[in-house]
Amino acid sequence: MNTLINWIPYQLVYEENDWQLLWVDLEDRHIQEPFFDETIQLCRIRMKERSGYLPTSSLDFLVELAKQIDSIPPNAFIFHVSRCGSTLLSQALATALTNIVFPEARLIDEILRMKEQDPTVTEEQQELLLKSTIAIMGQKRKPAYKQLFVKLDSWHIHFYPLLRKWYPSTPFFFLSREPNAVIASHHQRRGLHAVPGMVNSTILKVEVQEKHYQDFNLFTAEVLANYYKTLADIMLVNHPKNTFFDYNWGVDLLLSHFLNVVQWDKSAYEKMAERLKYHSKSPGEKFSGDNKLKLVSYADVLTAYENFSKQLTKLN
């Protein structure tokens, strides 16, 4: 097992009615890139320098390996509506060398969405695979590691019932932001869920139509409206381990609010707070504020956010 201590699965492949996992060697790398795909790319370059071999395994191998490792359970899952401070938060957390941070790992999404390719997959199988994956992500590769934080993709808001069922006592942290700012950010640099057809429309709860290809911002607005509606429903559950934070409350409060939720000591707070001064996706670039764009406003998403905000105000 020691020879596999730095190895983690990063992608599911389904071919000829068979599932396989691709693996990557992290070596002694501390994950600190804004997105886990960037970490994978860097590690794969290193692996290609050593060998052209692409390591794969069965799903059973993953499950058995997860049983054998010394692992840290997740301290929190971070949900978000995109462009609302989630990447900045995960980047700040990654500055502490006691933290393992996985920002939007593709494999988590692929496990949650296995039925899109193979309808015979059961919920029990998905739960076992996800928990095994999280266990390997949380392996104590370094003696200093004490906490594990997992930032999910934005559309995983819609997977809340499943994830809460599987992790009933883990803190879930939900980040939101007013829609015009989110849409403006995607107008400049689009995420997958802001382009029609890139993410399964059933998951996003939007029926893709010709009008969406003519106006990507309209599509983004409808995706966001469903996020806010789902967040409002989640809030009504009133689960004691659910916490909400809106970007408009102030990015300077984001980190301290999160650390209070996970009940973690703030010994590395100053270093983490320093990271908040820089661009979330460009660590070396000082953040000077968002560009103000005048775009068309969409009534449905504004209403959905307003209703969500009213519930949020009552909750706090």
N, C-alpha and C positions, 0 to 999 in steps of 0.2 A: 504493500500500500504506500510506503514512503516514496517509492518512485513515481507515484501519481499525485503527490501532494499539491503540486501546482497546476495540475490539469483540470480543466472544467469543460463541460459540454457547452456549445454555443449555438447549434443549429439542428433542427429536425429535417430529415429528408424522407419523403414518402415516395417510393418507387415500386412498381409491381406488387402492390398490396403488402408492402413491408416497410416498417419504420426503421430508420437508422439515425444515429447521432454523430455529429461531427464534433471533434474535440480540439482544444487549443492549449498550448503550454504557456501559462502566464509567467513562468520562471519566478523571479523574485519581485516582479513588478507590482507596485502599489497602484491600484486603479484610481486614476484621477482625471481621465479625459471626460469632457462634457457628456459624451454618449458612449455606451459600451461597444457599439460597432467600431468606433475609432480605436479602442483598445484592442479589439480582435484584429483589425487590420495591421496594427503595429506588431502584434505578436506573431501573426502569420508570416510577415516579412522575415522575422527572425527565424521562424521555423523553416522557411524555404531556403534560407542561407545554409541550414544544416542538412536538410533533406527535402526531397520532393514528395515525400510520403504524406498523405492526408489521413490522419487517424480517424477511424470510425468505430462504432460499437453498436450493439443491440440495446434496446430499452432495458432489458433485464440486467445488463451489466451496470447500467446507471443505478438501478434500484439496489443492487447488491453492494455496490461501492459506497452508496450513501449510508448504508447500515454500519459500515466499518470506520468511518472517519470521525474525528473529534470536531464538532461543528458548533457554531454560534447560531442560535435561533434568531429570526428576524426581530429587530427592535421596533421597526415601524415600516409600513408600506406607505408610499407617498403617491396620492392620486392628484390629478390636476386637469385643468381645461386647456392647457398649453399656453405658452407665452405669459405666464402668471407668476414666475419666480421659482418654479420647481427645479429647473436646471441650476439656477443660482444657489438654491438651497443645497442640492446634492453636491455641487462644487465646493461649497463652504464646508460641508461635512467631510468631504474627501481630503481636506487639508490636514485633518487630525489623523495621525498615523495609527491611532487605535481603532479607526473606523474602516470597515469594508463597505463600499458604496457601489451598487450596481444601478446605473442610470439607463433605463429602457432597454433591458436585455431582450434581444429578439426571441430567444428560446422560450421565455415566459409567455410571450404573445402566441407563439406557435403551439405551445401546449394548451393554452386556453381555447385555441381555435382549431384543434385537431379534427373536430367533427366536420369541418368544411371540406376536408379531403377524405376522411374516413368516417362515415356516419355510424359505423359499428363500435367506435370507441365509446367506452362508458365513462360516466362521471367519476366512478371509483378509480378507474385507470388514470384519468387526468389528475385527480387529487394525489395519487401515489407518485406520479411522474413529477408533478410540480413540487411536492414536498421534498422529493429526492434531489431535484435540481437546486432548490433553495438551500438544502443541507450542504451540497457540494460547493455552492457559492459561498456559504458561510464557514468553510473549512478554515481552521486556524493555521494558515500558511506562514504567518509570522507570530512570534511570541507576544507582540504588543497588541494584536487584534483582540478587541473586546465587544465591539458592536457591529451589527449588520443592518444596513438600510437599503431598501429596494424601492427605486422610483419606477413606477409603471408607465405605460403609454396612456395617453389621454382617454382613449376609448375604453380603457379598462374600468372606467367609472360604471359602465353598463354590465360589468362582470361582478359588481359588488356583492350580490346575494351569494354567489358561488364562493368568492374569496373569503367573505365573512364566515360562511359555513365552515370552510376549511381552517380558518385562523380566527376562532371566536374570541381569543383574548389578546390578540396583537393590536397595538395602536394603529389606526388608520388616520392619516393626515390628509385632508382635502384642501387643495388650493384653487382659488377662483380669481377672476378678474372681470371687470366690466367689458362687454362684448366689443364695443367700438375699438378699444385699444388692442384687443386680441386680433380682430379682423384686420386692423391696420398693420400689425406685425406680420401676419400671414400674407398680406398684399405685397409686402416687400420680399419676403422669403417664406415660401409655402412649406408647411409640414404635410405629411402624407394624407392626413385626414381632412386637409383643406383643398384637396384635389379630387374631384369626382372619379370614382372607380379605383382609387389606389387602396382603399380599405373597404372590406365587404360592407355594402350599403345596409344590409340587415343589422349588422352590429351597430352602425351609426344611426340606425332608425330613420334613414332618409331615403326615399325612393328617387333614385337618380333620373333626372329628366333633361331634355335638350336645353332648357333654360339655365341649368347649372353649368353646362359647358360654355354658355355665353356669358355667364357671370359667376366666376369662381367665388366671389365674396358672398353672393347669395347662398351658395352651397355651404360655405364656412359658417354663415349665420344660422342656417338650419341645423347644422351639426352642433353648434354651440347651444342653440335653444334646447336641444335634447339633453345636452350635458347638464344644463341648469335645472331642467325638469327632473332629471334623475337625481341630482344632488338634493333637490327639495324633498323628493321622496325618501332619500337616505336619511335626511335630517329628521323626518317624522318618525323613523325607527327609534331615534333617541338612544342609540347604543352608547354605553359609557366609555368605550374605547375609540369613538369617532370624534375627531376634532376638525374644525373648519377655520380657514384663514383666508381673507380676501386681500389681494395685492394693494387695494386702495387704502388699507389700514396703515400702510407704510412698510417699505421693504426693510427698513432699519429694525422693525419689530419682529420680522419673520423668523429670524434665527432664535431669538430668545423665546419666542412663543413655542417654537418647535421643541427646543430643548426642555422646556417645562413639561411638555406633553410626554416626552419619553423619559422624563425624570432622570436626566443625565447630568453629571457634574459639568460645570462650565470652565474647567481648567484650561481648555484650549480655545475659549471663546474669542479672545482677541485676534488670534490668527484666523479663525473662521470668519469673524466679522470683517476683517480686512479684505477677504475675498469678495465680500458683497459690494465693494467699491469698483469692481471690474466687470466687464461685459461677461454675461453668463456663458456664452459660447466661444469667447475669445479671451482666455485668462490673462493675456498680457496687455489687453486694451482697456484703458480707463473708461468707465461707463459715464456718459454725459447726458443721459436721458433719452427717452424714445423720441423718434421723429414724429412730429405732429402732421398727420395727413387728414385732409378733408375728404371723407368718403361718404357714400350714400349710407344712411342708417336704415336698418331693417326692423320694422315694428314688432314682429313676432319674437325675435331674440331679445329685444329690449324689454318686452313684457315678461318673458321667461326669467330674465335676470332680475328684474324688479321684484317679482314674486319670490324668487329665491332669496334676494337680499332682505326682504321683509321678514322671512322666516329666520334668517341668519341674525338679524337684529334682535328678534325676540329671544333666540337661543342664548345670546350673549347679554 
